[in-house]
Amino acid sequence: MEYKFKQENYDFWLERFKKNSPNKVCSNDIGLDAFESQQILSKISDYKSVLEIGCGNGLLYEELRKSYKLSKFVGTDFVDELVKECASKKIDNNDIFIQLDMTEVAQNTFNSKFDFVISKRAIQNVLDHSLQMEAIDNFGYFLNDDGLMILVESSNDALQKINLEREKYGLQRIYAPFHNLFFDDELILNYDFKNVKLKSIDPFASDFYFITRIIYARYAREYLKEDPYYDHPMQKIALTMMGKQITTFFSQIKCYIFEKI
Ligand SMILES: C[S@@+](CC[C@H](N)C(=O)[O-])C[C@H]1O[C@@H](n2cnc3c(N)ncnc32)[C@H](O)[C@@H]1O
């Protein structure tokens, strides 16, 4: 399907692949990225099959294969070069890597069903909320009856709450990058999916975002007189607070879990 900035999005990921070290293709914030992966990894188990939406250069694939004896892994991504890179890391003969635009998934795309369908910030690259919901539903068709879809994606609702708080302290608004459309939580809660049902939305990163985007942002601006950066000790402290959920509103990244209907 066509959607806004599709080609630009493709070029953006290709450029990141060419310019960055392998652990920074997916994100510049490698600390947060590891926690996002952990959210997914903690819900998988041995001898299960996994279908990944947006496998990129295979960081999560490698972690999955290191952690579990999977029966099968299928990685999909629309950037040909990334799929090839992921395929070059193939660890098990049962694993398959396919160039696939997630908005083109149909009932004949895969010839088997899966225990887990996963995505780490892939669906938010589709700049159309209806196409995002359709992609979730269409991938949901390929879930086994007791399967789970685990999506770690950004929430626009949480970003707005972060910005409301930042405004109180004269901090600039944060905008989603041009190649992302963050999830609309109200839409997800009320959408009439045919193949899946929303089980939970986990704001696992709320304390991390509260500390980095509000407390550390204030500290950097008001006292340090510098821009925040990912290696600062406050970022590291914030990472250790991940998952405690002392706050819940500010989880710009959330774990959306769906089960088969
Ligand atoms: C944040 S990266 C995730 C990479 C990988 N999961 C990892 O952990 O390293 C998002 C991925 O989504 C892919 N993507 C963006 N739009 C897509 C689309 N329409 N169909 C399939 N993949 C897409 C990008 O190419 C990129 O590799």
The ligand as a Gaussian input file, in Angstrom:
#p B3LYP/6-31G(d) Opt

LIG

0 1
 C       13.472000       0.125000      14.642000
 S       13.920000      -0.933000      13.332000
 C       13.852000      -2.544000      14.067000
 C       15.012000      -3.431000      13.688000
 C       15.116000      -4.788000      14.370000
 N       13.860000      -5.258000      14.848000
 C       16.134000      -4.793000      15.480000
 O       15.766000      -5.088000      16.609000
 O       17.292000      -4.518000      15.237000
 C       12.444000      -0.863000      12.362000
 C       12.487000      -1.664000      11.074000
 O       11.210000      -1.568000      10.432000
 C       11.425000      -1.649000       9.038000
 N       10.244000      -1.160000       8.301000
 C        9.839000       0.124000       8.148000
 N        8.736000       0.166000       7.384000
 C        8.424000      -1.097000       7.022000
 C        7.404000      -1.688000       6.238000
 N        6.454000      -0.969000       5.636000
 N        7.389000      -3.039000       6.112000
 C        8.337000      -3.794000       6.709000
 N        9.348000      -3.287000       7.453000
 C        9.403000      -1.949000       7.625000
 C       12.673000      -0.822000       8.820000
 O       13.309000      -1.148000       7.599000
 C       13.510000      -1.177000      10.061000
 O       14.422000      -2.204000       9.788000

